[in-house]
């Protein structure tokens, strides 16, 4: 029998609608077998009750329910992707594999290995742009080099965006091309080595009212003034094209945040060293103190600085932290405590439902002053003035720090004036070596 099956490999695109790679797979004309792989190289780094794994599992069940309406179902496997594909090549007459591109270093290496293996098996590998509006070298300087400063990048991004029509990828005409089958049910959480998490991913909010008021509400942590779209963009349960078009129509400030996401993605793509090195090499000379006891106090939200503590407790309990508070907590760790930004980045990576390597890395390096387009090293957030400005009535803080004002709440672990002066001196000496 000739090769007549196409696999579509779901990854960071957990939806059927407006999915570029899925659309192209269906248009190729062969029956399309939908596949998701729980990648053990990723899973082994996660705690057993990781809320993101629960979220992915729930989204796979939704996709499976939709596929069953079209006489198909989702094939779910756990293991090393290259080994899974070696098995599938033997089991099915595969002609091609379609997927959407991922730009993180691990994903690039993984896809290169899978593509090479498939090529040796005479199976085509096709990948498509889906999780961003512009990728790789689509928004670069006149000389072809990548931007390393956000503002000119955003101008060029907007120029292209306004001069091009975004594609949409409706599969309605092609749903009869899904591979007709009845596979075993999706493995339960125990089968993949995880437990159901009690932390839930909230639905994203991109309503007209929210977006139109985003600029007024986004900095107030006591208000539901942010979109909560992070996890949904991270795992592709929504279309970035749809979200961007809505933002462009109603609120340029919200659109800017989406452009920041792509800016950090292209920084990671062009400069993968930023994963474990400062973008600015001189900042690798900073002699971090890295006090483990102080780090643990920061993690638990027991620093004696109410806004920092509220943010860390919100993160630990919900997997979310308000964007303004993220800046305050990150600055406090790096500047007040002189603890390496990589420690904080790793903690956020473990806890955040919307963790995205490029944004997490970019924002931590921004807060630490080590990044490509960073807050200058001499800018040290004052947690007390931030609280007075953005939570003057203590509404947010009292929600997460109910013992504030009692003898159960710790005194500040470090004096702000002392910490600020020490940070500036330490940074200045390090970068002037």
PyMOL commands that set and color helices and strands:
alter all, ss='L'
color gray80, all
select helices_A, chain A and resi 20-27+40-43+51-68+81-91+105-120+150-163+172-177+208-212+214-217+230-235+240-250+252-270+272-275+281-285+292-300+306-318+323-336+341-351+357-368+383-390+395-400+416-431
alter helices_A, ss='H'
color red, helices_A
select strands_A, chain A and resi 5-10+31-39+75-79+94-100+124-128
alter strands_A, ss='S'
color yellow, strands_A
deselect
rebuild
show_as cartoon
